[in-house]
Each structure stands twice: as structure tokens, then as C-alpha cells.
Amino acid sequence: MSAGKTGLDSFDTVGLAELVATAALLTRVDRKYVIRRSDLTHVLSALQDQVPGVRVLQEDGARAFAYESMYFDTPDLASYLAAARKRRRRFKVRTRAYLDSGACYLEVKTRGGRSTTVKDRLGYDIAARDTLTEEGWRYAAGILDEAGIDEVGDQRLDPILATRYGRSTMLLPSGSRATVDLDLEWELDGGETLRLPDLAIVESKSGSAPSELDRLLWRSGTRPVGISKYGVGLAALRPDLPANKWSRVLRRHFPAPSSAQPRLSAATGVHAA
């Protein structure tokens, strides 16, 4: 897994301690972009030419690090549908494994009535990352209960979708950060897999003002989009699910579903043309 194909290997480097110390105190505004790798290469070349001082996180000689997440949901996909239908109260339960270091966490993300997102996490056995242990279930259930999310109730949470990618992290002179995710892969629990090697997901994490990278992406014609890897990946692999929220990204960047079954409207639950 290499950062070189997009030009990330041509930037100077920064260590993790300095990255966290420099960028951790931002009041963050997160913006996500979906872009072809070839276009990203041009944007990063312009960034290096026009913005001196950009650095890329390097640890043990590596600039790209392998991530794997397993998303858990109820049998009726309460987590997915809450996001697809833009409900105010939403949740995600996933394990996130940092495959290079062997670290793993169970993460529970909740979004309440005031549209604020909170992420809690628990250290987890990486060997159990594709299952929700009894301890993990108790932890997740407690957080969901505290957040007032009652869609789960006594239902079990099953492994639904795995995501895998290589992530590089950039530190910009303004103190903003950005992550670049490459070698994107989604796999249903049943084994059906979608790989998009020519695509990248970029996320900028800046203060109130857009970062230098944001502005270069905008000038290239790339605008922020509202996506989640779980939502858009499951929608791409399951054409029977409502996906209006991500329809623009799906049409532009994802291959047409192999199934001939039409999608459902997220708003009405009826088949969309």
C-alpha cells in the first residue's frame, strides 16, 4: 500500500506527536470529497508548488496505513436507514482496526437532537473485530441508551459491512489536517466485494476558515459531499436499499449495481425509476 502513486511521497514528513500537538486543538469543520486518483495527483502537485510547508505523517518509514472497519447493524438496518432518511437521531457501531500497529477499538457514534456527533470508543481484541462480543454489546447498548436512541431495543447487532483502505494524513501550514484514503474496498458479510482502486476519499479537518487544500479542490471543480463509507458502500452493494441521500455520489463515482432490481426511494419506500 503506497502513497507514491498520488505524489504524497514527495512531501516532507511529520511525526505523530507533532501532528497531534499542532492540529488537535482545532474547532473542526470536516469536509469530505470524492475524487479520482488521477485528479487528486494534480491537486497535490499544485499544493506542493503553491503551499510551502505541507507535511505528511510518517511512522517507521511508512506514509500510508491500512485501516479496516466492520459495521454492525440491526437485522432491519436501523443504523443505515436512519442515515439514508436523514433522521436527526442516528448511530453507528463499528470496530476499527489499525492493521499495521495491531490496535483495535469498538467505536459508537451517536447524533442527537441538536445534530451534534459524539464518538465513544473501547479498546478491542483485533482478533474479534468482525464480531460484537458480549462486552462490546453491553458497551454499545449503554451508550445508545444514554443518547436516547431506541431503534435498537433488544435486537442483536450483526456484522453487515467491512471497509478497507490505506490512509495518509497531511498537516497543512495553517494547522489544518487532511486525510487521503486510497485502495478503497467494501465487503458484505456474505462475501460480495466492491473495489474502487481509481477513487480517493479526501477529508479536510480545519478551523472555521477553509484550508489550503479545500481551496485547491474547489478550484479544480471538486466540491464537498455528504457521505459515509458505511452508507455509500452498503448502498452500492445493495441496490434494493433506499439511497437518495447518496444518489449523486453513486451515479458519478460508483459502478452500476449488478442487480436489475430498482432502488427504493428513501423518502417513500417505493421503487424509484
C-alpha angles and dihedrals in degrees: 000000000000137000091201099089092070098039096257089127091065095067126089116258138245130197124237096249093054092044092054094043093050102041107024097087098059122123089232131225109186121206124182127204133187111207139160114257092238091055091045089055090059092047092050091047089054090047092055092047097045106031114051117202102039110147135189125219112254127185125175089349094305128117099180123056130196117242128186126185130184116202121209125203141164120270089259092047097244093169094050095044094048089058095041091052092043095238115178094231110060138156143189129197117193144145115233118201124194096207097192095056099029093235118141136180139186106229127196117191119191132183117199138195093287092055093246116142120219124189122199123181141189129199109257140192106257090212089062096045095117093054135060106232123209089257090049092050092051091049094049094043092052093052093046090050092050090050091053093243106148101167091099101050110154094338118124121244112233130195104259111163138009122205125197131184145140115253130203122185125212129200114207125205091249090062092255121134132214133189125209117202118198138171090041117199134173125190128186117222087251092059104257107140136198120196123186106183093165094057133081133193115211123191122188121201110195142148122260091299121069115256126244089258092052091055093049091049090051092050089052090056096256113132130189117269133195107239141139123202090230095049100043094039095051091045091052093050097039109049090176091070126090109258109161091128091064099029095114094051091044093051094047104039112016128072118251112270114264091225117085091213110116122239123257122242110251091215101047107017091231125121114277121219 
